[in-house]
Amino acid sequence: MNSIDRGESKPHTARIRRAVRMQLGLALASAAGLGLAVFLVVHSGLNGVLSILASAGWGLLWLIPVHLVPITLDAGGWRTLLRGSPQAGLPFLAWAAAVRDAINNLLPVARVGGEVAGVRLLMMRGVSGTAATASVIVEITLTLAVQFLFTVLGLVLLLHYLRDHTAAWAIVLALLAGIPAIVIFFLLQHRWGLFQLIERGLTILTGSRIQSLPGDAAALDRAIQALYRQRRVIAIGASWQFAGLLAGAGELWFTLYLLGNPVTVPAAILLESLAQAGQSMAFLVPAALGVQEGVFLLFGAAVGLPADVAIALSLARRVRQIGLGVPLLTSWQWLEGRRLRHMLRRRAKAGLSAAGQDNVVE
């Protein structure tokens, strides 16, 4: 008996050790990112950065409703992949997409927790687990592909701005080296099951098992393949996503306008595309701490943006992430809490009913 207990405890112990190592890695990445961010802010001139932010004042609050534009466009692409499911209208999907974005930006989940939450929210709305999971998997694939093209556009613009093309070509080569990652992503979907890997990753992150994601593997594979065969649906979904990225560039332009340092539209597209690329590559760093600031500093200089303005741009974006993300996370937790309360009430009623039947029998 004791040997059996010891045998069963080995996987549990190994899982705990992996969780500790992963959480330690995330903590170190967070500390390094925060340290880099603080260094860049101070090095760029803290007083100047604060002065620029103060000049915008309460006008920065406009960034919250403005950010809903790219979020809604992303939700439009998500709705296309759900093929107009009546349970998930555009307003609900816009809220769910915003919650997903807030989870990925503000919580230490290596930018995968938002996708899992998106599946869960769809299921709570009445969408089948297979359809919900398939839509999110295909959407992630489209996001990678569309973001790759958006980054290429940013690099083309960077070649235009830089007189010395050596640095730009180095970035191009690094980008081309990332193509295998997209290929591997497709293979993960078809061979090993992307969401099983995500489940394992979240188990390592949290140190405990999460609720199993839904869907028979074969049924899920058929749903994904069915979506990929609908080329018109895929093209429309990708168009929505690309429009969302362009709207994000518009938000960046508007932010710099509020900060009193407007740039051209091509410059805004350049900065947004490379910021998105940097954030994706640094997915293990919570909130891309330090990475976002570094990208805006490095490429902002290419379009003539002063260092203090580049840092102010990054901090303004973080103000928006917190100002919009915290209420969204609160609403999500309220919904989860309400669902839990209803479930406990049903169980309590079922228990009382069972007890009453036992008394009748006696």
N, C-alpha and C positions, 0 to 999 in steps of 0.2 A: 504493500500500500504506500509506504513511504517512497519507494523507488518510483512508483507511478506519479506521485505528487511532485517529486523532483523532476521527472521527465516533462510534466506539464508546465512546470515553472520556468524551464529553460527558455522557451519561446517568449514568455512574458518578460523575463529578465532581459533578453536580447532586445525586445521592443522598447523597453524602458531606456536601455543604454543608447539606442538609436535616437530616441526622442530627446534625450539629454544632449547628445552631440549636435543634433539639428538645432535645438533651441539655443545651445551655446553658440553655434555658428551664426544664427540670426541675431543674437545679442551682440556678438562681435561685429557683424556687418552693420548693425544699427549704430553702435558706438563709433565705428570708423566713419560711417556716413555723416553722423551728426558732427563729429570732430572736423571733418572736411568742410562741411557746410559752415560751421562757425568760423573756421579759418578764412574761408573765402569771403564771408560777410565782413569780417574785421579787416582783412587785407584790402578789400575794395573801398573801405572808408565807411565805417558804421554811421557816422554823423550824416554823411552825404546820402546814404541809403535811407535813413530815417527821414531826412528832409524831403526826399522825393516822394516817399510814401505819405508824408504829412500833407504834401501839396495836393495829392489826390483826395485825401480825407475820406469822408463818408461816401464819396462817389464810387469807391471800390466795391461797395455793396451791390452795384449794378452788375458785377461779375457773376453774382449768384443766378439771377434770372437769365442772363446771357448764356451761361453754361448749359442751361436747359435746352438750348437749340441743338448743339451737337448730340446731347443725350437723346433727345427726341428723334433725331435722324437715325441714330444707332438703333433705337427701339423700332423704327420703321423697318429697318432691315431684318431685325429679329422677328417681327410680325410676319414678314414675307416668308421666312423660313418655316413659321408655324402654319403657313397657308391659310391665314385668316381665321384661326381658331376662335370661335365665339366666346370662349371662356377668357381669352386674353386680348382685350382691346388695347388700343394704342396708349391711352392714359395710364392703364395699369402697367404696361410694358415699359413706359417711360419711367415710372416710379421704380420698377424692379431693376431697370438698367442703371438708374442713379444709385440705388442701394448697392448693387453689385460693384459699381465704380468706387463707392465710398468704402466698401469692405476691402477692396484691393489696394486702395490708396492709404487708408488709415489704420488697418490692422495688420499685424505681422503674420500674413498667410501666404507669402511668396507669390502673390498675385494669382492664386488658384481658388481661394476660398470664395471669391465673388461668383465664380462660375457654378460652384456647387450650390451656393445659396440661390442662384438664379433658377436652377432646376427645382429646388425645393419650393420656391415661391410659385412657380408655374403649377406644380402639383397641388399646392394648397388652393390654387385657383380652379382646379378641376381638370387640368391638362394631364393626359396619361404620362406615366413616367418615361415610357419609350420615346414618345413624341417630344417631350421636354428635353430629355437628354440628347437626342439626335439633333435638335435645333441648336443647342448650345455647342455641341462638338463641331458641327458644320460652321457655326458662326465664328468659333475660334479660328478655324482654318481660313475662313474668308478674311478675318482680321489680320492674320499673319501675311496673307498674300497681298491684301490691299495696302497694308502698312509698308510692306516691302516696296511696292510701286511708289507710294508717297515719299518714302525715303530716297528712292532713286530721283524723284523730282527735286527733292531738296538738295541732293548732291549736284545735280545739273545746275541748279541756281548757285550753289556754292562755287562751282568752277567759274561761273560768270563773275562772281564777286572777288575771288582770290586772284591776285596776280601771279603768285607762286602756286602752281598747280600740284606741287609735290605732295603737300599735306592732303589735298582733296583726293588725289589718286590713291593715297594710302588708305583713306577711308573707304573709297570705292572697292578696293581689294578686300578690305575687312568685311564689307557688306556682301561681296560675292562669296566670301568664305562662309557666310551664314546661310547660303542657299541649301546646303545639306540638312540644316535644321528643319526647314520646311518639308523636305522629302521624308525625314525621319518622323515628323509629325504625322504625315499621311500614313506611314507604315504603322505607327502606334495605333491609329484608329482601326486599321484593317487586320492587324495581326494580334496585338496584345491587349487592346482595350484601353483607351485613353483614361476613362474615368476610374478604372480599377487602379491605375497608377496614381491618379490624383487622390483617390481614397487612401492609398498607402502613404502618400506624401503627407496628407493631412493627419493621418494616424501618428506618423513620426513627429509632426509639428506639435500635436496636442498631447501626445503621450498616452492616448487612449483610443479605443475604437470609436469611429463615428458611425452613425446609422448608415447601413448599406444603401448605396445608390441603386435606383430601380432599374428594372428592365432585364429580360432574358437576353443573353449575349447575341444569340442568333437573330432575335427580333430587332434588337438595336442595330445590328449590322444591316439588316434589310431596310430599316428606316433611314439609315444614313445613306445607303446606296440609292434608295428611292429619291432622296433629296438631291444627290449629286446628278442623277439622270435628268432632273428638271432644270435644264440649262437656263431657261428663261428666269426661273425663280432664283437661281444662283446669281445670274447677272444683275437682276434687280436688287437682290440683297447686297451684292458688292457695291452697286451704285449708291445705295443708301449709306453704306459705310464710308465710301470715299467722300460723299457729300458731308458726312459728319466730321471727317478729318479737315476738310476745307473750312467748315464752320469753326472748328477749333483754331485754325489759323486766323480766322476773323476775330475770334475772342482774344487771341494774343495781340492782334493789331489794336483792338479796342482797349486792352489793358495798357499798352504803351501810350495810347492817346490820353487815357486818364492820367498817366504818370507824366504827361507833358513832353513826351519824346516819341511822337508817331514815326513809323517807318513805312516803307512802301509795302504793297501787298506781296510782291515776290519775296521780300525780306521776311515778312511774317510767315509765309509758307515755309521758307528755309528753316527758320528757327523752330516752328512747330513740328515739322517733319523730323528733324534731328533730335528734338527733345523727346518725341514719342519713341524714336529708335533707341535712344539712350535709356529711357525708362524700361523698355522691354528687355534690353540686354542686362540691366541691373535689377532683374525681377526679384532677386533674393534680398535686396536692400529695401527695407520698409520705407514706403513713400519716396523712394529714390533719393534719399537724403544725401546731399553732397553731389550726386550725379546731375540732378536737374540744374543746380547752381553752376556746376562746371560746364555743362553744355551751353547754357545761356552766356556764360562768360567767354568761352572759347569761340563760339560761332557768332555771338553778338558782336565781337570785335571785328569779324569779317564784314559785317554790314554797317559798321560805324557806330555801334552802340557802346557808350561809355560803361566802364566796369560797374560803377555804382547803379546805373540804370538797369543793367543786366541782372544784378542781384535783387534790386527792387522788384523787377518783373517776376523773378522766382518767388520772392516772399509774398507778393500780391496773389500769385497763384495758390500758394499754400494757405493764405487767409481765406480764399474762396473754397478750397478743399475742406477746411475745417468748418467754415460758416455754413456750407451746404451739407457736408458729410455727417456732422454730429446730429442734426435733426433727422436726417434720413436713417441713420443707425438706430436712433431712438424709436422712430416709427416702426422699424423692422422688429426691434425687440418687443415693442408693445404688441405687435401682431402675433409674434411667437408666444408671448405670455398669455394673450387671450386664447389662443388655440390650446395651450397647455391647461388653462383653467377649465375650458369646455370639456376637454378630455377627462380631467379629474372628476368633474361633476357627473359625466356619463358613467364612469367607473363606480362612483359612489352610489348612484341610483341603481346600477346593476347589482351592486353588493347588497343594498337594502332589499331589492326585489328578490334576490336569491335567499336572503335570510328569512323574508316573509314566507316564501314557499316552503322552506324547511319547517317553520313553525306550524304551517297548515298540515303538513305531513305528519308531524308529531301529534 
